[in-house]
Amino acid sequence: MNLKNKTLFITGASRGIGLAIGLRAAQDGANVVIAAKTAEPHPKLPGTIYSAAEEIEKAGGKALPLLVDVRDEEGLKNAIATSVETFGGLDIVVNNASAINLSRTPQIDMKRFDLMHQVNTRGTFMVSKYAIPHLEKAENPHILMLSPPLDMKEKWFAPHLAYSLAKYGMSLCVLGLSGELRDKGIAVNALWPRTTIATSAVRNLLGGDEIVQASRTPEILADAAHAIFRKPAKSFSGHFLIDDTFLRSEGLTDFEKYRVDPTRPLMPDFFVPDDA
C-alpha cells in the first residue's frame, strides 16, 4: 500500500517535520494540504505555505497551501472543508503544529502559557474533531500526533512544566481518541523522535548550530510517518512510537543516513522513556 491519491491535512507543514512528512507522501503521488500560518517569508524561519507547495509539487504530489491558524475555529473548519472539496475527501491528519517555551514556572508569562495550550493541546483536539466526519468515509483513515509517550516522570515536568503540560495534552488526545474512534476504524497514534531533529525551531530556540549538528534530519520522522500510514487503521491504533524503534521493527537497519554530522554524538530529545 502506498499513499497515491490519498489526501493528507498537515498542520505546521510550511517547514521542518511537517514539510518532510508531506514531501515523503508526495513521492507516492499524494495530495498534501499545507495548513500553516506562514504566508510571508520570515527572517529566521525559512519557508512559507507557498514555497512548501512548490516543493510538494516537484516531489510528485498535488499541493493545496492554506493559511491556517490552528487557534481559529472558523478558519480551521473552512480549511478542512476546502481540502475535502478540492480533493474529494480526507484520509490522513497530521497534528504537527506546536509552540514551545522552556521557561520555568516563575519566569513564564501567562500569555505564552496560553499560546502553547491553544496551539498544542486545543489545536490538536480541534483539528481532529472537525476531521472525524470526513475520516469516517476514508478507506484507511489515520490521525497522527507529533507528541511524546505518556511517561509520567517528574524529570519531564519539573524543568519546563508549562511546555510539558501542553505537549502531553497532545498525547492525551491520542489516548482518548484512539479508544473513542476505534469502532469507527480511525487509527490514532503518536510519533516522537529519540533525538533532537535538525529544524529551524531547534536552531533558534534550543541552542543553535551545535545542537543541530548533533541531531537527526526530519526525514527519519517522515519515513516513520509514511510507514504508519501504510498500516491498516483498524488494527494499528493507540501506539506511542519512538521513530527509530518503530522503523527498526519495520526492517530498517541503517540510521546513519539520518545524522546531520556522523562524527557528533546524538543529542537525546525530551520525553523519551528510559526503557524505550
C-alpha positions, 0 to 999 in steps of 0.5 A: 500500500502506498499513499497515491491519491490519498489526501493528507491535512498537515498542520505546521507543514510550511517547514521542518517535520511537517514539510518532510512528512508531506514531501515523503507522501508526495513521492507516492503521488499524494495530495498534501494540504499545507495548513500553516500560518506562514504566508510571508517569508520570515527572517529566521524561519525559512519557508512559507505555505507557498514555497512548501507547495512548490516543493510538494509539487516537484516531489510528485504530489498535488499541493493545496497551501492554506493559511491556517491558524490552528487557534481559529475555529472558523478558519480551521473548519473552512480549511478542512472543508476546502481540502475535502472539496478540492480533493474529494475527501480526507484520509490522513491528519497530521497534528504537527503544529506546536509552540514551545517555551522552556521557561520555568514556572516563575519566569513564564508569562501567562500569555505564552502559557496560553499560546502553547495550550491553544496551539498544542493541546486545543489545536490538536483536539480541534483539528481532529474533531472537525476531521472525524466526519470526513475520516469516517468515509476514508478507506484507511483513515489515520490521525497522527500526533507529533507528541511524546509517550505518556511517561509520567516522570517528574524529570519531564515536568519539573524543568519546563512544566508549562511546555510539558503540560501542553505537549502531553495534552497532545498525547492525551488526545491520542489516548482518548481518541484512539479508544473513542474512534476505534469502532469507527476504524480511525487509527490514532497514534503518536510519533516522537523522535529519540533525538533532537531533529535538525529544524529551524525551531531547534536552531533558534530556540534550543541552542543553535548550530551545535545542537543541530549538528548533533541531531537527526534530519526530519526525514527519519520522522517522515519515513516513520510517518509514511510507514504508519500510514501504510498500516491498516487503521483498524488494527494499528491504533493507540501506539506511542512510537519512538521513530527509530524503534518503530522503523527498526521493527519495520526492517530498517537497519541503517540510521546513519543516513539520518545524522546531520554530522556522523562524527557528533554524538546524538543529542537525546530529545525530551520525553523519551522513556528510559526503557524505550 
